Amino acid sequence: MLLEIVNKITIEITKEKEERLKKRIEDCVKYCLNQDNFEINFEDKYPIYFGGKEVEKGVFVNLEVYNRKQNKEKYMNLKEEIRKIYLEELEILEERVFVQFYDCEK
């Protein structure tokens, strides 16, 4: 079960773009996981470093999940769909969309 998605983006985004991303990610979660009860947050102008160098245009997405092992394939599909959304909406290359799963105990 997905509990929360935290999106930390290196560039500034407008409120309208944030709402569009939120809607698309929510739709994606509904499609991939058949779930609509979770928290989603955005933080823009967030510095990200990869290999010791600052990433100019990228995003770090942390998905806090409970009991992911039972649905691992669904979560991997969700990861790929989130990468596509950021490519389409903000032109962030898929290799600069860093997705991390945090498996937690409820």
C-alpha positions as CSV (number, residue, x, y, z in Angstrom):
1,M,0.0,0.0,0.0
2,L,1.3,3.4,-1.0
3,L,1.3,5.9,1.9
4,E,3.0,9.0,0.5
5,I,4.9,10.4,-2.5
6,V,7.4,13.2,-2.0
7,N,8.6,14.9,-5.1
8,K,11.8,17.1,-4.8
9,I,12.4,19.0,-8.1
10,T,15.5,21.0,-8.9
11,I,13.7,23.6,-11.0
12,E,11.0,26.0,-10.0
13,I,7.4,25.0,-11.0
14,T,4.3,27.0,-11.2
15,K,1.2,26.2,-9.1
16,E,-0.6,25.2,-12.3
17,K,2.2,22.8,-13.3
18,E,2.2,21.3,-9.7
19,E,-1.5,20.7,-10.0
20,R,-1.1,19.0,-13.4
21,L,1.7,16.8,-12.0
22,K,-0.4,16.0,-9.0
23,K,-3.3,15.0,-11.1
24,R,-1.3,12.8,-13.5
25,I,0.6,11.1,-10.7
26,E,-2.7,10.4,-8.8
27,D,-4.2,9.0,-12.0
28,C,-1.1,6.8,-12.5
29,V,-1.3,5.4,-9.0
30,K,-5.0,4.7,-9.5
31,Y,-4.2,2.8,-12.7
32,C,-1.1,1.0,-11.5
33,L,-2.1,0.2,-7.9
34,N,-5.9,0.7,-7.9
35,Q,-5.4,3.1,-4.9
36,D,-6.5,6.6,-4.3
37,N,-5.9,7.2,-0.7
38,F,-2.3,8.6,-0.2
39,E,-0.5,11.8,0.4
40,I,1.5,13.7,-2.3
41,N,3.9,16.6,-1.8
42,F,6.1,18.7,-4.0
43,E,9.2,20.8,-3.2
44,D,10.7,22.8,-6.0
45,K,14.1,24.5,-6.3
46,Y,15.6,21.5,-4.4
47,P,19.3,20.9,-5.0
48,I,20.1,17.3,-6.0
49,Y,23.7,15.9,-6.3
50,F,24.6,12.8,-8.3
51,G,28.2,11.6,-8.5
52,G,29.3,14.7,-6.5
53,K,27.9,17.1,-9.1
54,E,24.7,19.2,-8.9
55,V,21.9,18.0,-11.2
56,E,20.6,21.0,-13.2
57,K,17.3,19.5,-14.1
58,G,16.1,16.5,-12.1
59,V,13.7,15.1,-9.6
60,F,14.0,12.9,-6.6
61,V,10.8,10.9,-5.9
62,N,10.4,9.1,-2.6
63,L,7.6,6.6,-2.4
64,E,6.7,5.5,1.1
65,V,5.1,2.1,0.9
66,Y,3.8,-0.6,3.2
67,N,4.1,-4.3,2.1
68,R,5.5,-3.6,-1.3
69,K,6.9,-7.1,-1.7
70,Q,3.5,-8.5,-2.5
71,N,3.0,-6.2,-5.5
72,K,6.6,-5.6,-6.6
73,E,5.8,-5.6,-10.3
74,K,3.0,-3.1,-9.9
75,Y,5.4,-0.7,-8.1
76,M,8.1,-1.1,-10.8
77,N,5.4,-0.2,-13.4
78,L,4.5,2.9,-11.3
79,K,8.1,3.9,-11.2
80,E,8.4,3.8,-15.0
81,E,5.1,5.7,-15.4
82,I,6.3,8.5,-13.0
83,R,9.5,8.8,-15.0
84,K,7.4,9.3,-18.2
85,I,5.2,11.9,-16.5
86,Y,8.3,14.0,-15.6
87,L,9.7,13.6,-19.1
88,E,6.4,14.8,-20.7
89,E,5.6,17.5,-18.3
90,L,9.0,19.1,-17.4
91,E,11.3,17.5,-20.0
92,I,13.3,15.9,-17.3
93,L,15.2,13.0,-18.8
94,E,14.3,9.6,-17.3
95,E,17.8,9.0,-16.1
96,R,17.5,12.2,-14.0
97,V,14.3,11.1,-12.3
98,F,15.6,9.3,-9.2
99,V,12.9,7.1,-7.7
100,Q,13.4,5.5,-4.3
101,F,11.1,3.2,-2.4
102,Y,11.0,3.4,1.3
103,D,9.5,0.3,2.8
104,C,8.0,1.0,6.2
105,E,6.1,-0.8,8.9
106,K,2.6,0.6,9.5
